[in-house]
Amino acid sequence: TAARPVARRRTPVADPRRRLIALLVVLCLALTAVAVRLWMVQGPGGREYASLGRSQRLRSAVLPAERGAIVDRNGVELAMSTQRRTVWADPRAVRDPAAAAKALAPVLRQSVPSLQERLTTNAGFVYLARKVEDPVADAVAALAIPGVGLRDEPKRVDPAGALAAPVLGQVGLDDEGLSGLELQYENELAGRDGTLMVEKDPAGNDIASGVHELRSASPGNQLVLTIDRAVQFETERVLADQIVASRAQGGIAVVMDPRTGEILAMANLVAGPAGSAPVPPTDNMAVTRVYEPGSVNKMITVSAALEEGVVRPTDTFVVPDRMGVADATFHDSSPHATEVMTVERILAESSNVGAIMIGQRLGKGHVDSYLRAFGLADPTGLGFPGEAKGILPDPDEWSGTSIATLPIGQGVAVTAVQMLTAYNTVANGGVYVAPSLVTRVVDADGKAREVRRPEPRRVVSEETARAVTRMLEQVVTDGTGTAAAVPGYRVAGKTGTASKPREGAVGYEEGAYVASFAGFLPAGAPRLSAIVILDEPTPYYGGLVSAPVFSQLAGYGVRVLAVPPDAPPTGAPAAPRPGASAPAPPTTLGRTPTRP
């Protein structure tokens, strides 16, 4: 029997039209997605993506501005900027960081691991060494390491070394002012940085037709000081010599033109380690640190008493060598019999007891008001960073002994510039003239702008100022300050010797003193004033250690400024001409003093 054939099931054939429709739908959806994405990229998100692409191609470099120079009154540069080369790298372009680090390490004097770490950083720019000297930069260039380059940067230099360093101040690695005038006038000196923007390909090469935008840097302004470089140098030299000779802990010397208040020199030095040469401190002690002035303050006491009419120069006092005030006993520097002394001799001989008697006659209110009027309680107006304003107790807080201590310069603390400015007031006929360090600012186009100064103000009358000047002359002619004399010139000034207050405690350090001398010349028409302060010298009297320094500084200053000498009295030998070598001041170290 023949087998029956097996029936096969027929597979339905798909409709071609459906497949085409499905494919069309998919294509439409894909094209719609592409269109939407394209619209998003080209439309709302276009700027973001364009910016992303631009940022991947553009390289921006800062072009540091050259810092403005600081020059002395004669245009001599004290601080300036010069170009140095900085070593940098683009880690993405360094092919062999390990080999590059090994080659650079001995040239830059850095460790291999430190360099290799920076050369493998995920960044387009890293510093390897800032502002290196030319031999180092030339050695790096000779290595020709791909991805390592050099760029110019300004570096602050001081042509005169450490001259006036605490006054000028310091700048940081990025040329920003950190202290002194560099900080105070940062906005004037800094200038404005420029930028260079270049379009590069992924390999770091410039794109010829790409972006190349340059905004040039604008240099900073020039600062013109009142300081005279020659006078500053001599002031520091003479001060340093005396610090060594007297074995002092340090010293301050300020030289000014009393008529204008312009500071011609401002020296700050501290003793070097192990008997080495004195060195500049980190701060400008002449304006940032206060000290008890001691007997130089008696000039203010006498000026106030004369101005208020409570004494005349020839009035007499019966002066013992000691006296009690409240619960304390005050004495002169050396024992002496009770003497009849005029006001002139009290100042010339620097009698503590006599000055206290004048202060008591003057009274509490006037003692305080004149100390303030002479500027001992307020900042000088210099605006110097960290400037101290002086320490003067409020009259309501006076103790029973304050009427004795303040007239002789104890219990009050001042800066060197404050005290010298007080002496300038007498030199100026009783008019207070604020001190100044900067005369003008000059921009890149040479346009100068004068620095504003406080207005002068009268403190005492011309008559009082002339009378006090005559008394201060006696201090130098036959008083405690004979070592301050300058041949050919009438010198007016006052010595000072003050105990040092204890740090953080009541009372004074045993055997620790500050010696000083402040004065001006020529006494009849003052052109130069100076103050010299020595910290713990041996011997410790101002007339022995500070006055001779004043003599040297003043003698040099009048020659530099071409100040004519005083006319000699009839029949007296002619004084030496300005510029001629003046005889050295008499040596007074080791002399036994009779008064401070």
C-alpha positions as CSV (number, residue, x, y, z in Angstrom):
1,T,0.0,0.0,0.0
2,A,1.5,3.3,-1.1
3,A,2.3,5.8,1.7
4,R,0.4,8.9,1.8
5,P,2.4,12.1,1.4
6,V,2.9,14.3,4.6
7,A,1.2,17.6,4.3
8,R,3.6,20.7,4.9
9,R,2.5,23.7,6.8
10,R,2.9,26.9,4.8
11,T,4.7,29.9,6.5
12,P,2.9,33.0,5.9
13,V,4.9,35.5,3.9
14,A,5.4,38.9,5.7
15,D,3.9,41.9,4.1
16,P,6.8,43.9,2.5
17,R,4.9,47.1,3.0
18,R,4.9,46.6,6.8
19,R,8.7,46.1,6.9
20,L,9.2,49.2,4.9
21,I,6.9,51.2,7.2
22,A,8.7,49.9,10.3
23,L,12.1,50.8,8.8
24,L,10.8,54.2,7.8
25,V,9.6,54.8,11.4
26,V,13.0,53.8,12.8
27,L,14.8,56.0,10.4
28,C,12.5,58.9,11.1
29,L,13.0,58.4,14.8
30,A,16.8,58.3,14.4
31,L,16.8,61.4,12.2
32,T,14.5,63.1,14.7
33,A,16.9,62.3,17.5
34,V,19.8,63.5,15.4
35,A,17.9,66.7,14.5
36,V,17.0,67.2,18.2
37,R,20.6,66.6,19.2
38,L,21.9,68.9,16.5
39,W,19.4,71.5,17.5
40,M,20.5,71.2,21.1
41,V,24.1,71.4,20.2
42,Q,23.7,74.3,17.7
43,G,20.9,76.0,19.7
44,P,20.5,76.2,23.5
45,G,23.7,74.3,24.2
46,G,25.7,75.7,21.4
47,R,27.6,78.2,23.5
48,E,28.6,75.6,26.1
49,Y,30.0,73.2,23.5
50,A,31.7,76.0,21.5
51,S,33.2,77.2,24.8
52,L,34.4,73.6,25.6
53,G,36.0,73.2,22.2
54,R,37.6,76.6,22.5
55,S,39.0,75.9,25.9
56,Q,40.6,72.8,24.6
57,R,42.4,74.7,21.9
58,L,43.2,78.0,23.6
59,R,46.2,78.5,25.9
60,S,46.3,81.7,28.1
61,A,49.5,83.0,29.7
62,V,49.7,85.9,32.2
63,L,52.3,88.6,31.3
64,P,53.4,89.9,34.7
65,A,53.5,93.7,34.9
66,E,56.9,95.2,35.9
67,R,56.7,96.7,39.3
68,G,57.4,100.4,39.6
69,A,60.8,101.5,40.9
70,I,61.4,103.2,44.2
71,V,64.0,106.0,43.9
72,D,65.6,108.5,46.3
73,R,65.0,112.3,46.1
74,N,67.7,112.5,43.4
75,G,66.2,109.8,41.2
76,V,68.7,107.1,42.3
77,E,67.1,103.7,42.3
78,L,66.7,102.0,45.7
79,A,64.4,99.2,44.5
80,M,63.7,98.1,40.9
81,S,62.5,95.2,38.8
82,T,64.6,93.3,36.3
83,Q,63.7,90.5,34.0
84,R,64.5,86.9,35.1
85,R,63.6,83.6,33.4
86,T,61.2,81.1,34.9
87,V,61.3,77.4,34.1
88,W,57.9,75.9,33.4
89,A,56.5,72.7,31.8
90,D,53.4,71.4,30.1
91,P,53.2,67.8,31.6
92,R,51.0,66.7,28.7
93,A,53.8,67.5,26.2
94,V,56.7,65.9,28.2
95,R,57.4,62.5,26.6
96,D,59.6,61.0,29.3
97,P,59.0,62.6,32.7
98,A,61.5,60.4,34.5
99,A,64.3,61.2,32.1
100,A,63.4,64.9,32.1
101,A,63.4,65.0,35.9
102,K,66.8,63.3,36.0
103,A,68.3,65.8,33.5
104,L,66.8,68.9,35.2
105,A,67.5,68.0,38.8
106,P,71.2,68.9,38.9
107,V,70.6,72.1,36.9
108,L,67.7,73.4,39.1
109,R,69.2,71.9,42.3
110,Q,66.0,70.0,43.1
111,S,65.3,66.4,43.8
112,V,64.4,64.0,41.0
113,P,61.1,62.7,42.7
114,S,59.9,66.3,43.3
115,L,60.4,67.2,39.6
116,Q,59.0,64.0,38.3
117,E,55.8,64.5,40.4
118,R,55.2,67.9,38.9
119,L,56.0,66.6,35.4
120,T,53.3,64.0,35.7
121,T,50.6,66.3,37.0
122,N,47.4,66.4,35.1
123,A,47.7,70.0,34.1
124,G,48.7,72.1,31.1
125,F,51.1,74.3,33.1
126,V,53.4,73.9,36.1
127,Y,56.3,75.9,37.5
128,L,59.6,74.1,37.9
129,A,61.7,77.0,39.1
130,R,60.9,80.7,39.4
131,K,63.1,83.6,38.4
132,V,66.4,81.8,38.0
133,E,69.7,83.3,37.2
134,D,70.8,83.5,33.6
135,P,73.4,80.6,33.8
136,V,70.7,78.3,35.1
137,A,68.2,79.4,32.4
138,D,70.8,78.9,29.7
139,A,71.5,75.4,31.0
140,V,67.8,74.5,30.9
141,A,67.5,75.8,27.4
142,A,70.5,73.8,26.2
143,L,68.7,70.6,27.4
144,A,65.9,71.2,24.8
145,I,63.5,68.9,26.7
146,P,60.1,68.8,24.9
147,G,57.3,70.3,27.0
148,V,59.8,72.3,29.2
149,G,60.1,76.0,28.5
150,L,61.2,79.4,29.8
151,R,59.3,82.6,30.3
152,D,60.3,86.1,31.4
153,E,59.2,87.3,34.8
154,P,60.1,90.5,36.7
155,K,62.1,90.1,39.8
156,R,62.6,92.8,42.5
157,V,66.2,93.7,43.2
158,D,67.8,96.3,45.5
159,P,70.8,97.9,43.7
160,A,72.2,99.2,47.0
161,G,71.8,95.8,48.8
162,A,70.3,96.1,52.3
163,L,70.4,99.9,52.3
164,A,67.2,101.2,54.0
165,A,65.8,97.7,53.8
166,P,63.3,98.0,56.7
167,V,62.0,101.2,55.1
168,L,61.6,99.9,51.6
169,G,60.1,96.5,52.7
170,Q,60.0,93.2,51.0
171,V,58.0,91.7,48.1
172,G,56.9,88.1,47.6
173,L,57.7,85.6,44.8
174,D,54.8,86.9,42.8
175,D,56.0,90.5,43.2
176,E,53.4,91.5,45.7
177,G,54.3,93.9,48.5
178,L,54.7,92.2,51.9
179,S,56.0,95.0,54.2
180,G,57.3,98.6,54.3
181,L,56.7,101.0,51.5
182,E,56.3,98.1,49.1
183,L,53.2,97.1,51.0
184,Q,51.9,100.6,51.8
185,Y,52.1,101.6,48.1
186,E,51.2,98.3,46.6
187,N,48.4,99.7,44.5
188,E,50.7,102.3,43.0
189,L,53.7,100.0,42.4
190,A,52.1,96.8,41.3
191,G,50.9,97.8,37.8
192,R,48.5,95.7,35.7
193,D,49.3,92.2,34.4
194,G,48.8,91.5,30.7
195,T,47.6,88.3,28.9
196,L,48.6,86.3,25.8
197,M,46.0,84.0,24.3
198,V,47.1,81.5,21.6
199,E,45.1,78.7,19.8
200,K,47.0,75.4,19.8
201,D,46.4,71.9,18.3
202,P,46.3,68.7,20.4
203,A,50.1,68.4,20.0
204,G,50.7,71.8,21.6
205,N,51.6,73.5,18.3
206,D,50.3,77.0,17.4
207,I,47.5,77.0,14.9
208,A,48.6,79.4,12.2
209,S,45.2,80.8,11.5
210,G,44.0,80.5,15.1
211,V,43.4,83.0,17.8
212,H,46.4,85.1,18.9
213,E,45.3,87.9,21.3
214,L,47.8,90.1,23.2
215,R,46.9,92.5,26.0
216,S,50.1,94.2,27.1
217,A,51.0,94.6,30.7
218,S,51.0,98.1,32.2
219,P,54.0,98.9,34.4
220,G,53.6,100.2,38.0
221,N,54.2,103.8,39.0
222,Q,57.4,105.1,40.3
223,L,57.7,106.1,43.9
224,V,60.0,109.1,44.7
225,L,61.2,109.2,48.3
226,T,62.5,112.0,50.4
227,I,65.5,109.9,51.4
228,D,68.9,110.9,50.1
229,R,70.9,107.7,49.3
230,A,74.2,109.2,50.3
231,V,72.9,110.5,53.6
232,Q,71.2,107.1,54.2
233,F,74.4,105.2,53.5
234,E,76.5,107.4,55.9
235,T,73.8,107.2,58.6
236,E,73.8,103.5,58.5
237,R,77.6,103.3,58.5
238,V,78.1,105.7,61.4
239,L,75.4,104.0,63.4
240,A,76.8,100.6,62.8
241,D,80.2,101.7,63.9
242,Q,78.9,103.0,67.2
243,I,76.8,99.9,67.8
244,V,79.9,97.8,67.6
245,A,82.1,100.3,69.6
246,S,79.6,100.6,72.4
247,R,78.5,97.0,72.3
248,A,74.9,98.1,72.0
249,Q,72.0,95.8,71.2
250,G,71.0,98.0,68.3
251,G,70.2,101.5,67.2
252,I,68.0,103.9,65.3
253,A,69.0,107.1,63.6
254,V,66.7,109.5,61.7
255,V,67.8,112.6,59.7
256,M,65.3,115.2,58.5
257,D,64.9,118.6,57.0
258,P,63.0,120.3,59.8
259,R,61.5,123.0,57.5
260,T,59.6,120.4,55.3
261,G,59.5,117.3,57.5
262,E,61.2,115.3,54.8
263,I,63.1,112.3,56.1
264,L,66.6,112.3,54.5
265,A,67.7,109.1,56.2
266,M,66.1,106.4,58.4
267,A,68.5,103.8,59.7
268,N,67.5,100.7,61.8
269,L,70.2,98.2,62.9
270,V,70.5,95.4,65.4
271,A,73.7,93.8,66.7
272,G,74.8,90.9,64.6
273,P,75.4,87.4,66.1
274,A,78.6,86.7,67.8
275,G,80.1,90.2,67.4
276,S,79.5,90.3,63.6
277,A,78.5,93.5,61.8
278,P,75.0,94.9,62.7
279,V,72.2,94.0,60.4
280,P,68.8,95.5,59.5
281,P,65.8,94.2,61.5
282,T,62.7,92.9,59.8
283,D,60.7,96.0,60.8
284,N,61.2,99.8,60.6
285,M,61.9,100.4,64.3
286,A,62.0,104.1,63.9
287,V,58.2,104.2,63.4
288,T,57.0,100.7,64.6
289,R,58.6,100.6,68.1
290,V,58.3,102.9,71.0
291,Y,60.8,103.7,73.8
292,E,60.8,105.9,76.9
293,P,62.6,109.1,75.7
294,G,64.0,110.1,79.0
295,S,65.6,113.6,79.2
296,V,65.1,114.5,75.6
297,N,61.5,115.0,76.6
298,K,62.5,117.8,79.0
299,M,62.5,120.1,76.0
300,I,58.7,119.8,75.8
301,T,58.4,120.4,79.5
302,V,60.4,123.6,79.3
303,S,58.7,124.8,76.1
304,A,55.3,124.3,77.7
305,A,56.3,126.2,80.9
306,L,57.6,129.1,78.9
307,E,54.6,129.2,76.6
308,E,52.2,129.3,79.6
309,G,54.3,132.0,81.3
310,V,54.9,130.0,84.5
311,V,58.7,130.4,84.1
312,R,61.2,132.5,82.3
313,P,64.6,131.3,81.1
314,T,66.4,133.2,83.9
315,D,64.0,132.2,86.7
316,T,65.8,130.3,89.5
317,F,65.0,127.1,91.5
318,V,66.7,125.7,94.6
319,V,67.5,122.3,93.3
320,P,68.7,119.5,95.7
321,D,70.0,116.2,94.2
322,R,66.9,114.3,95.1
323,M,63.3,114.9,96.0
324,G,60.2,112.8,97.0
325,V,57.0,112.8,95.0
326,A,54.1,110.7,96.3
327,D,55.7,107.4,97.4
328,A,58.8,107.6,95.2
329,T,62.2,109.4,95.4
330,F,63.7,111.0,92.3
331,H,67.3,112.0,92.0
332,D,69.8,113.5,89.6
333,S,72.3,111.3,87.9
334,S,75.1,112.2,90.3
335,P,75.0,113.4,93.9
336,H,75.5,117.2,94.4
337,A,74.9,119.9,97.0
338,T,71.7,121.9,96.8
339,E,72.2,124.4,94.0
340,V,70.4,127.5,92.8
341,M,69.8,126.8,89.1
342,T,68.1,128.8,86.4
343,V,65.7,127.2,84.0
344,E,68.5,127.4,81.4
345,R,70.9,125.5,83.5
346,I,68.3,122.9,84.5
347,L,67.9,122.0,80.9
348,A,71.6,122.3,80.0
349,E,72.6,120.1,83.0
350,S,69.6,117.9,82.5
351,S,68.6,118.0,86.2
352,N,65.7,115.6,86.8
353,V,64.8,117.3,90.1
354,G,64.8,120.7,88.4
355,A,62.6,119.5,85.5
356,I,60.2,117.9,88.0
357,M,59.9,121.3,89.8
358,I,59.1,123.0,86.5
359,G,56.5,120.3,85.7
360,Q,54.8,120.7,89.1
361,R,54.6,124.5,88.5
362,L,53.2,123.8,85.0
363,G,50.5,121.5,86.3
364,K,48.9,118.2,85.3
365,G,46.6,119.6,82.6
366,H,49.3,121.6,80.7
367,V,51.9,118.8,80.9
368,D,49.4,116.4,79.2
369,S,48.1,118.9,76.7
370,Y,51.6,119.9,75.4
371,L,52.8,116.4,75.2
372,R,49.9,115.8,72.9
373,A,50.3,119.1,71.0
374,F,53.9,118.1,70.2
375,G,52.6,114.9,68.6
376,L,53.6,112.2,71.1
377,A,50.2,110.6,71.4
378,D,49.2,110.3,67.7
379,P,50.6,108.6,64.6
380,T,52.8,110.9,62.5
381,G,50.7,110.7,59.4
382,L,53.3,108.7,57.5
383,G,50.8,105.8,57.2
384,F,53.6,103.3,57.4
385,P,52.5,99.7,57.9
386,G,52.6,98.8,61.6
387,E,53.3,102.4,62.7
388,A,53.0,102.9,66.5
389,K,51.1,106.0,67.8
390,G,53.0,106.4,71.0
391,I,51.8,105.7,74.6
392,L,50.6,108.5,76.8
393,P,48.4,107.9,79.8
394,D,45.1,109.6,80.1
395,P,45.2,112.3,82.9
396,D,42.4,110.5,84.7
397,E,44.7,107.5,85.0
398,W,47.7,109.3,86.3
399,S,49.3,107.9,89.5
400,G,50.7,110.1,92.2
401,T,54.2,110.1,90.6
402,S,53.0,110.9,87.1
403,I,53.5,114.6,87.6
404,A,57.2,113.8,88.2
405,T,57.8,111.0,85.6
406,L,56.2,112.5,82.5
407,P,58.1,115.9,82.6
408,I,61.4,113.9,82.6
409,G,60.4,111.5,79.9
410,Q,59.3,108.4,82.0
411,G,55.9,106.8,81.8
412,V,55.5,108.0,78.2
413,A,56.6,106.0,75.1
414,V,57.3,107.4,71.7
415,T,58.8,106.5,68.3
416,A,62.0,108.0,67.1
417,V,60.2,109.9,64.4
418,Q,57.6,111.3,66.8
419,M,60.4,112.7,69.1
420,L,62.4,114.2,66.2
421,T,59.3,115.8,64.8
422,A,58.8,117.4,68.2
423,Y,62.3,118.9,68.0
424,N,61.5,120.1,64.5
425,T,58.6,122.0,65.9
426,V,61.0,124.2,67.9
427,A,63.4,124.4,65.0
428,N,60.5,125.7,62.8
429,G,59.7,128.6,65.2
430,G,57.0,126.7,67.1
431,V,55.1,125.2,64.0
432,Y,54.5,121.4,63.9
433,V,55.3,120.0,60.4
434,A,54.4,116.4,59.8
435,P,57.1,114.1,58.6
436,S,57.1,112.6,55.1
437,L,58.8,109.7,53.3
438,V,57.3,110.0,49.8
439,T,57.2,113.2,47.8
440,R,55.4,112.1,44.6
441,V,54.2,109.2,42.4
442,V,55.2,109.2,38.7
443,D,53.2,107.1,36.2
444,A,54.6,105.4,33.1
445,D,53.9,108.5,31.0
446,G,56.1,110.6,33.3
447,K,53.1,112.4,34.9
448,A,53.8,113.2,38.6
449,R,51.3,113.3,41.4
450,E,52.3,115.0,44.7
451,V,51.6,113.0,47.9
452,R,49.3,115.0,50.2
453,R,50.6,116.0,53.6
454,P,48.9,117.2,56.8
455,E,48.7,120.9,57.2
456,P,51.3,122.5,59.6
457,R,49.9,123.8,62.9
458,R,51.3,126.1,65.5
459,V,52.2,124.6,68.9
460,V,54.1,127.4,70.7
461,S,55.0,130.9,69.8
462,E,58.1,132.0,67.9
463,E,59.3,133.7,71.0
464,T,59.1,130.5,73.0
465,A,60.7,128.5,70.2
466,R,63.7,131.0,70.1
467,A,64.1,130.9,73.8
468,V,64.1,127.1,73.9
469,T,66.6,127.0,71.0
470,R,69.0,129.2,72.9
471,M,68.7,126.8,75.9
472,L,69.3,123.8,73.7
473,E,72.4,125.5,72.3
474,Q,73.8,125.7,75.9
475,V,73.3,121.9,76.2
476,V,75.9,121.6,73.3
477,T,78.2,124.5,74.2
478,D,78.6,123.7,77.9
479,G,76.1,121.2,79.0
480,T,75.7,117.4,78.7
481,G,75.8,117.4,74.9
482,T,79.2,118.9,74.1
483,A,80.1,115.9,72.0
484,A,77.3,116.8,69.5
485,A,79.1,120.0,68.4
486,V,79.8,120.5,64.7
487,P,82.7,122.9,63.9
488,G,81.5,126.0,62.3
489,Y,77.8,125.6,63.2
490,R,75.6,126.5,66.1
491,V,74.0,123.2,67.2
492,A,70.9,122.9,69.4
493,G,70.0,119.6,71.0
494,K,69.4,117.5,74.1
495,T,70.8,114.3,75.5
496,G,68.7,111.5,77.0
497,T,69.3,108.5,79.1
498,A,66.3,106.3,80.0
499,S,65.8,103.0,81.8
500,K,64.2,100.3,79.8
501,P,60.8,99.1,81.0
502,R,60.5,95.4,81.7
503,E,58.8,93.3,79.0
504,G,55.4,92.2,80.2
505,A,56.0,93.3,83.8
506,V,55.9,96.4,86.0
507,G,59.1,98.4,86.6
508,Y,62.4,98.7,84.8
509,E,65.2,96.3,83.8
510,E,68.2,96.4,86.1
511,G,71.1,98.0,84.3
512,A,69.4,98.4,81.0
513,Y,69.3,101.8,79.4
514,V,68.5,103.6,76.1
515,A,70.8,106.5,75.2
516,S,69.7,109.2,72.8
517,F,70.4,112.6,71.4
518,A,68.1,114.8,69.4
519,G,69.0,118.2,67.8
520,F,69.2,120.5,64.8
521,L,71.5,123.0,63.1
522,P,72.3,125.7,62.2
523,A,70.5,126.8,65.3
524,G,69.7,130.2,63.9
525,A,68.1,128.9,60.6
526,P,67.8,125.1,60.9
527,R,68.3,123.0,57.8
528,L,68.9,119.6,59.3
529,S,67.8,117.7,62.3
530,A,68.6,114.2,63.6
531,I,67.9,111.8,66.4
532,V,70.2,109.0,67.5
533,I,69.0,106.2,69.8
534,L,71.2,103.3,71.1
535,D,69.8,100.3,72.8
536,E,71.8,99.2,75.9
537,P,75.2,100.8,75.0
538,T,78.3,100.9,77.2
539,P,78.6,103.5,78.6
540,Y,74.9,104.2,78.6
541,Y,74.8,108.0,78.7
542,G,73.4,109.8,75.6
543,G,76.0,112.5,75.9
544,L,78.7,109.9,75.6
545,V,77.5,107.6,72.9
546,S,74.7,109.2,70.9
547,A,75.9,112.8,70.8
548,P,79.1,111.9,68.9
549,V,77.0,110.0,66.3
550,F,74.8,113.1,65.8
551,S,78.0,115.2,65.3
552,Q,79.2,112.9,62.5
553,L,75.8,112.7,60.8
554,A,75.1,116.4,61.1
555,G,78.6,117.3,59.9
556,Y,78.2,115.0,56.8
557,G,74.6,116.2,56.2
558,V,75.4,119.9,56.0
559,R,78.2,119.2,53.6
560,V,75.9,117.1,51.3
561,L,73.2,119.8,51.5
562,A,75.8,122.6,51.0
563,V,74.5,124.4,54.2
564,P,76.8,127.4,54.8
565,P,78.4,127.6,58.2
566,D,77.4,130.3,60.7
567,A,79.3,133.6,60.5
568,P,82.1,133.5,63.1
569,P,82.0,136.2,65.9
570,T,84.2,139.2,65.3
571,G,87.9,138.3,65.7
572,A,87.1,134.5,65.7
573,P,88.8,132.2,63.2
574,A,86.7,131.4,60.1
575,A,84.7,128.3,60.1
576,P,85.5,125.5,57.6
577,R,83.7,125.8,54.2
578,P,80.9,123.3,53.4
579,G,82.5,120.3,51.7
580,A,85.8,120.8,53.6
581,S,86.9,118.0,55.9
582,A,85.7,118.9,59.4
583,P,87.8,117.7,62.3
584,A,86.6,114.6,64.0
585,P,84.4,115.1,67.1
586,P,86.1,114.6,70.4
587,T,86.2,111.1,71.7
588,T,84.0,110.9,74.8
589,L,83.8,107.1,75.4
590,G,84.9,106.4,78.9
591,R,84.3,109.9,80.3
592,T,82.6,110.0,83.7
593,P,79.4,111.9,83.3
594,T,77.9,114.3,85.8
595,R,74.4,114.5,84.2
596,P,72.4,112.3,81.8
